[in-house]
Amino acid sequence: GVDGEYNWNRDKYAVWFLNRCVELGARDVVFFCNSPLDKLTINGMAHMSKDSTVNLDPANYGAFADYVFDVVEHFRNEGIPVTMLSPINEPQWEWKNGQEGCHYEPAEVAGVLKAFVAELKERGLEDSVEITSPESGEWGGRTREYVNAILSDETLGAYFSKMDIHSYWSNLDSKIKFKTWLDEHYPGTGLVMSEWCEMVNGKDYTMDSAFNMADVIWEDITVLNVSSWQYWVGVADGDYRDGMIYVNKDKKAARPNRRLWAMGNYSKFIRPGFVRADLSSDNEKVNAMRPVAFKGIDDGDGKEKLVVVFINRNEAQTVALEGIEGYSGYEVYTTSEDKDLELTASGSFETGTEYAVAEASIVTVVLSK
């Protein structure tokens, strides 16, 4: 392990937020590492040196795992539902600009993960905590090398049933090529999109960044068939297209932007356990709105729901859902420049009913049984 005592009060504000999130209903908490603890790194820092290509000696893989699981077990004992652990973040980048991070070659990723899987089993946490990896930064580039290093290993291939990847610097073509390769070489492997924000400088409160985010959600759901889509980051004070809520620390003010409500068009209604449903149209204008559908039992009210989301960058349109039976009511929720995920229509459901999709909006239609 790591010499010394743990001081659990060192980051009391982050711990306060962690506890508050759980109080408000968070059921899954992911603990992740940008870098190993600086006591364990070769250069004694949590980022790479100008001349370094490796920053974690294989002799310290076990100590790294031991430290992380000490932290995981502490917070689980405090009542925090830490259900996922990600020891590596975007291993392909060099991290030599002072930003916290650690570069790993594919074989090194496999070595670290084997130490973590061994520690997980030694502590009897196999049924409680899931290790996720490789958290590669993009779908193209060297991502296949990292995925192959994991899934071709006998121990790791038996452990990992899905790969967690980030959608930075990735276009639709790179996603199609990666999914085709994965299905050919490792069929049945699931995918999670575990981090993305729009890499553009400057704050944006408008539908522009909300549409761009929704397009990536649609791509990742329909092309990659991801089972989870995770955004970076909830709250921010910088000058960047990241936070769903911008804060001004000097004025102690907070202001949501369109991305918050646009995310709600998906996350508020597509609940855990929902399954993507087949959806087709021969109308080009409807297909241009990139519809996606999910169905399942809502964990809030226990009702069976069918949820359809449309991304409409253009003029107002109407859509009808046909070939659907058994639902009794519908609700329509709209996000636009002047609507914050607002309930804009509701009524009794009939197949063929037309729903209004406002100009320049993201719209969710919810059918209920």
C-alpha positions as CSV (number, residue, x, y, z in Angstrom):
1,G,0.0,0.0,0.0
2,V,0.9,3.6,0.5
3,D,2.8,4.8,3.6
4,G,1.1,7.3,5.9
5,E,-2.4,7.9,7.2
6,Y,-5.5,8.9,5.2
7,N,-6.9,12.4,5.9
8,W,-10.6,12.1,4.9
9,N,-11.2,15.9,5.5
10,R,-8.8,17.1,2.9
11,D,-11.5,17.8,0.3
12,K,-14.5,18.5,2.5
13,Y,-16.4,20.5,-0.1
14,A,-16.2,17.7,-2.7
15,V,-17.3,15.2,0.0
16,W,-20.2,17.5,0.9
17,F,-21.4,17.5,-2.7
18,L,-20.9,13.8,-2.9
19,N,-23.1,13.2,0.1
20,R,-25.7,15.7,-1.2
21,C,-25.9,14.0,-4.5
22,V,-26.6,10.7,-2.8
23,E,-29.3,12.4,-0.6
24,L,-31.0,13.6,-3.7
25,G,-31.1,10.1,-5.2
26,A,-27.9,9.3,-7.0
27,R,-27.7,5.5,-7.1
28,D,-24.4,5.0,-8.9
29,V,-21.2,6.8,-8.1
30,V,-18.1,6.4,-10.3
31,F,-14.6,6.9,-8.8
32,F,-11.9,7.7,-11.3
33,C,-8.2,8.5,-11.5
34,N,-6.6,10.9,-13.9
35,S,-3.2,9.8,-12.6
36,P,-1.9,7.5,-9.9
37,L,-1.1,9.1,-6.6
38,D,2.0,11.3,-7.0
39,K,3.8,9.3,-4.3
40,L,3.7,6.3,-6.7
41,T,4.7,8.0,-9.9
42,I,8.2,7.9,-11.4
43,N,8.5,11.7,-11.5
44,G,6.7,12.4,-8.2
45,M,4.0,14.3,-10.0
46,A,0.4,13.6,-11.2
47,H,1.3,14.6,-14.8
48,M,4.0,13.7,-17.3
49,S,7.4,15.4,-17.5
50,K,8.7,16.8,-20.8
51,D,11.0,13.8,-21.3
52,S,8.8,11.0,-19.8
53,T,7.0,8.4,-21.7
54,V,6.1,6.2,-18.7
55,N,5.2,7.5,-15.2
56,L,4.1,4.4,-13.3
57,D,6.6,1.6,-12.6
58,P,5.1,-1.9,-12.9
59,A,6.4,-2.5,-9.4
60,N,3.8,0.0,-8.2
61,Y,0.7,-1.4,-10.0
62,G,-0.3,-3.3,-6.9
63,A,0.2,-0.3,-4.6
64,F,-1.9,1.9,-6.9
65,A,-4.7,-0.7,-6.8
66,D,-4.4,-1.0,-3.0
67,Y,-4.6,2.7,-2.5
68,V,-7.7,3.2,-4.8
69,F,-9.6,0.3,-3.2
70,D,-8.8,1.7,0.3
71,V,-10.6,4.9,-0.8
72,V,-13.4,3.0,-2.4
73,E,-14.1,0.9,0.6
74,H,-13.9,3.9,3.0
75,F,-16.7,5.8,1.1
76,R,-18.8,2.7,0.6
77,N,-18.6,2.2,4.4
78,E,-19.8,5.8,4.7
79,G,-22.9,5.0,2.6
80,I,-21.8,6.3,-0.8
81,P,-22.9,3.9,-3.5
82,V,-19.5,3.6,-5.3
83,T,-20.5,1.0,-7.9
84,M,-17.9,1.8,-10.6
85,L,-14.2,2.4,-10.6
86,S,-12.1,3.7,-13.5
87,P,-8.4,3.6,-12.8
88,I,-7.2,5.0,-16.1
89,N,-8.2,8.1,-18.1
90,E,-7.5,8.8,-21.8
91,P,-4.2,6.8,-21.8
92,Q,-3.2,7.8,-25.4
93,W,-2.6,11.5,-24.6
94,E,0.9,12.7,-23.5
95,W,-0.3,14.9,-20.5
96,K,2.9,17.0,-20.7
97,N,1.2,20.4,-20.4
98,G,0.8,20.3,-16.6
99,Q,-2.8,19.0,-16.7
100,E,-3.3,16.0,-14.4
101,G,-3.0,12.8,-16.4
102,C,-0.9,9.7,-17.1
103,H,0.1,8.2,-20.4
104,Y,0.0,4.4,-20.8
105,E,0.9,2.2,-23.7
106,P,-1.6,-0.6,-24.4
107,A,0.4,-3.3,-22.7
108,E,0.7,-1.0,-19.6
109,V,-3.1,-0.5,-19.5
110,A,-3.5,-4.3,-19.4
111,G,-0.9,-4.6,-16.6
112,V,-2.6,-2.0,-14.5
113,L,-6.1,-3.5,-15.0
114,K,-4.9,-7.0,-14.1
115,A,-3.6,-5.5,-10.8
116,F,-7.0,-3.9,-10.2
117,V,-9.0,-7.0,-11.1
118,A,-6.8,-9.1,-8.7
119,E,-7.3,-6.5,-5.9
120,L,-11.1,-6.4,-6.6
121,K,-11.3,-10.2,-6.1
122,E,-9.0,-10.2,-3.1
123,R,-11.3,-7.8,-1.3
124,G,-14.5,-9.7,-2.3
125,L,-16.0,-6.8,-4.2
126,E,-16.8,-8.5,-7.5
127,D,-20.5,-8.3,-7.0
128,S,-20.4,-4.7,-5.7
129,V,-17.9,-2.7,-7.7
130,E,-17.3,-2.8,-11.5
131,I,-14.0,-1.8,-13.0
132,T,-14.4,0.3,-16.2
133,S,-11.8,0.9,-18.9
134,P,-10.0,2.0,-21.0
135,E,-11.7,5.5,-21.0
136,S,-9.9,6.1,-24.4
137,G,-10.3,9.7,-25.5
138,E,-11.7,9.1,-29.0
139,W,-13.2,6.3,-31.2
140,G,-10.5,6.6,-33.8
141,G,-6.7,6.9,-33.3
142,R,-5.1,4.3,-31.1
143,T,-8.4,3.2,-29.4
144,R,-8.4,-0.2,-31.2
145,E,-4.9,-0.9,-29.8
146,Y,-6.1,-0.3,-26.2
147,V,-9.3,-2.2,-26.6
148,N,-7.4,-5.1,-28.2
149,A,-4.8,-5.2,-25.4
150,I,-7.7,-5.7,-22.9
151,L,-10.0,-8.0,-24.7
152,S,-7.2,-10.3,-26.1
153,D,-5.9,-10.9,-22.6
154,E,-7.2,-14.1,-21.1
155,T,-7.9,-12.6,-17.6
156,L,-9.2,-9.3,-18.8
157,G,-11.2,-10.7,-21.7
158,A,-13.0,-12.9,-19.2
159,Y,-13.7,-9.9,-16.9
160,F,-14.7,-7.1,-19.3
161,S,-18.0,-7.4,-21.1
162,K,-18.1,-3.8,-22.2
163,M,-15.6,-1.0,-23.1
164,D,-15.9,2.6,-21.9
165,I,-14.8,5.2,-24.5
166,H,-15.0,9.0,-24.8
167,S,-16.5,10.7,-27.9
168,Y,-14.0,13.6,-28.1
169,W,-12.5,14.3,-31.5
170,S,-14.7,11.7,-33.1
171,N,-16.9,12.0,-36.2
172,L,-19.7,9.7,-37.4
173,D,-17.3,7.8,-39.8
174,S,-14.8,7.0,-37.0
175,K,-17.7,5.6,-34.8
176,I,-19.0,3.4,-37.7
177,K,-15.5,2.1,-38.4
178,F,-14.8,1.3,-34.7
179,K,-18.2,-0.5,-34.2
180,T,-17.6,-2.5,-37.4
181,W,-14.1,-3.6,-36.1
182,L,-15.4,-4.4,-32.6
183,D,-18.3,-6.5,-33.9
184,E,-15.9,-8.4,-36.2
185,H,-13.2,-9.1,-33.6
186,Y,-15.0,-9.1,-30.3
187,P,-18.7,-9.7,-31.0
188,G,-21.1,-9.2,-28.2
189,T,-18.9,-6.6,-26.4
190,G,-21.0,-3.7,-25.1
191,L,-20.1,0.0,-25.3
192,V,-20.5,2.9,-22.9
193,M,-19.9,6.6,-23.9
194,S,-18.4,7.7,-20.6
195,E,-17.3,11.3,-21.3
196,W,-17.9,14.1,-23.7
197,C,-18.4,17.9,-24.0
198,E,-18.0,20.1,-27.0
199,M,-14.4,21.2,-27.3
200,V,-15.0,24.8,-28.1
201,N,-13.9,27.9,-26.3
202,G,-16.4,30.5,-25.0
203,K,-19.6,30.2,-23.0
204,D,-22.7,29.3,-24.9
205,Y,-26.2,29.6,-23.4
206,T,-28.0,29.0,-26.7
207,M,-29.6,26.1,-28.6
208,D,-26.4,25.9,-30.8
209,S,-24.4,23.9,-28.3
210,A,-27.5,22.0,-27.2
211,F,-28.1,20.8,-30.7
212,N,-24.5,19.8,-31.1
213,M,-24.7,17.7,-27.9
214,A,-28.0,16.1,-28.9
215,D,-26.4,15.1,-32.3
216,V,-23.6,13.3,-30.5
217,I,-26.1,11.6,-28.2
218,W,-28.0,10.4,-31.3
219,E,-24.9,9.1,-33.0
220,D,-23.6,7.3,-30.0
221,I,-27.0,5.7,-29.3
222,T,-27.8,4.6,-32.8
223,V,-24.4,3.8,-34.3
224,L,-22.5,2.5,-31.3
225,N,-25.6,1.3,-29.4
226,V,-24.2,2.6,-26.1
227,S,-25.9,1.5,-22.9
228,S,-25.0,4.7,-21.0
229,W,-24.1,8.3,-22.1
230,Q,-22.2,10.5,-19.7
231,Y,-21.5,14.2,-19.9
232,W,-18.6,16.3,-18.8
233,V,-19.4,18.4,-16.8
234,G,-22.4,19.5,-14.7
235,V,-21.3,22.8,-13.3
236,A,-18.4,25.1,-14.6
237,D,-17.1,28.6,-14.1
238,G,-14.8,28.7,-17.1
239,D,-15.1,30.1,-20.6
240,Y,-15.9,26.9,-22.4
241,R,-18.8,24.9,-23.8
242,D,-18.8,22.4,-20.9
243,G,-21.0,23.1,-17.9
244,M,-24.8,22.7,-18.1
245,I,-24.9,25.3,-15.4
246,Y,-22.5,28.2,-15.4
247,V,-21.5,29.8,-12.1
248,N,-20.0,33.1,-11.2
249,K,-18.1,32.6,-8.0
250,D,-17.6,36.3,-7.3
251,K,-21.3,37.0,-7.6
252,K,-22.3,33.7,-6.1
253,A,-24.7,33.3,-9.1
254,A,-25.7,30.3,-11.2
255,R,-27.3,30.2,-14.6
256,P,-28.5,27.1,-16.5
257,N,-28.0,27.0,-20.3
258,R,-29.9,25.2,-23.1
259,R,-27.7,22.1,-22.7
260,L,-29.2,21.3,-19.3
261,W,-32.7,21.2,-20.6
262,A,-31.7,19.4,-23.8
263,M,-30.0,16.7,-21.7
264,G,-33.4,16.4,-19.9
265,N,-35.1,15.6,-23.1
266,Y,-33.3,12.3,-22.9
267,S,-32.3,11.6,-19.3
268,K,-35.5,12.7,-17.6
269,F,-37.6,10.3,-19.6
270,I,-35.3,7.5,-20.8
271,R,-34.9,5.8,-17.5
272,P,-32.5,3.1,-16.2
273,G,-33.4,-0.2,-17.7
274,F,-35.2,1.2,-20.7
275,V,-34.5,-0.6,-24.1
276,R,-34.1,1.1,-27.4
277,A,-37.1,0.4,-29.7
278,D,-37.2,0.0,-33.5
279,L,-38.2,3.2,-35.2
280,S,-38.5,3.9,-38.9
281,S,-40.0,6.5,-41.3
282,D,-40.0,7.0,-45.1
283,N,-40.3,10.8,-44.5
284,E,-37.0,12.5,-45.1
285,K,-38.0,15.5,-42.9
286,V,-38.7,13.2,-40.0
287,N,-35.5,11.2,-40.4
288,A,-33.6,14.5,-40.5
289,M,-34.8,15.1,-37.0
290,R,-32.8,12.1,-35.8
291,P,-35.5,10.4,-33.8
292,V,-34.7,7.8,-31.3
293,A,-37.2,5.7,-29.2
294,F,-36.9,3.8,-25.9
295,K,-39.4,1.9,-23.9
296,G,-39.6,0.4,-20.4
297,I,-41.0,0.7,-16.9
298,D,-40.5,4.2,-15.4
299,D,-38.7,4.0,-12.1
300,G,-40.6,7.1,-10.9
301,D,-44.3,6.2,-11.3
302,G,-44.1,2.5,-12.2
303,K,-45.9,3.0,-15.6
304,E,-44.8,1.5,-18.9
305,K,-43.6,4.3,-21.2
306,L,-42.6,4.8,-24.8
307,V,-40.3,7.8,-25.2
308,V,-39.4,9.3,-28.6
309,V,-37.0,12.3,-28.9
310,F,-36.7,14.6,-32.0
311,I,-33.9,17.1,-32.8
312,N,-35.4,19.8,-35.0
313,R,-32.9,22.4,-36.2
314,N,-35.3,23.6,-38.9
315,E,-38.9,25.0,-39.3
316,A,-41.8,23.7,-37.2
317,Q,-43.1,20.3,-38.2
318,T,-45.7,17.8,-37.1
319,V,-45.1,14.1,-36.6
320,A,-47.3,11.1,-36.0
321,L,-46.5,7.8,-34.3
322,E,-48.2,4.9,-36.0
323,G,-48.4,1.1,-35.5
324,I,-48.5,1.5,-31.7
325,E,-51.2,0.2,-29.5
326,G,-51.9,-0.1,-25.8
327,Y,-50.9,3.4,-24.6
328,S,-53.5,5.6,-22.9
329,G,-52.0,9.1,-22.7
330,Y,-49.3,11.3,-24.2
331,E,-47.2,14.3,-23.1
332,V,-44.9,16.5,-25.3
333,Y,-41.9,18.3,-23.8
334,T,-40.1,21.1,-25.6
335,T,-36.7,22.6,-25.2
336,S,-36.0,25.7,-27.3
337,E,-34.5,29.2,-26.9
338,D,-37.6,30.2,-24.8
339,K,-38.7,26.9,-23.4
340,D,-37.0,25.0,-20.5
341,L,-38.1,21.4,-21.2
342,E,-41.7,22.7,-21.0
343,L,-44.8,20.6,-21.2
344,T,-46.3,21.9,-24.4
345,A,-49.1,19.3,-25.1
346,S,-50.9,16.4,-23.5
347,G,-53.9,14.2,-24.0
348,S,-55.4,10.8,-24.7
349,F,-53.3,8.7,-27.0
350,E,-54.5,7.4,-30.3
351,T,-52.3,5.9,-33.0
352,G,-51.8,8.5,-35.8
353,T,-52.2,11.5,-33.5
354,E,-50.0,14.4,-34.8
355,Y,-47.6,16.1,-32.4
356,A,-46.1,19.6,-32.9
357,V,-42.3,19.8,-33.1
358,A,-41.5,23.5,-32.7
359,E,-39.0,25.4,-34.9
360,A,-35.4,25.0,-33.6
361,S,-36.3,22.7,-30.7
362,I,-35.6,19.4,-29.2
363,V,-38.9,17.6,-28.4
364,T,-39.7,14.5,-26.4
365,V,-43.0,12.6,-26.8
366,V,-43.9,10.4,-23.9
367,L,-46.6,7.7,-24.2
368,S,-47.9,6.1,-21.0
369,K,-49.8,2.9,-20.3
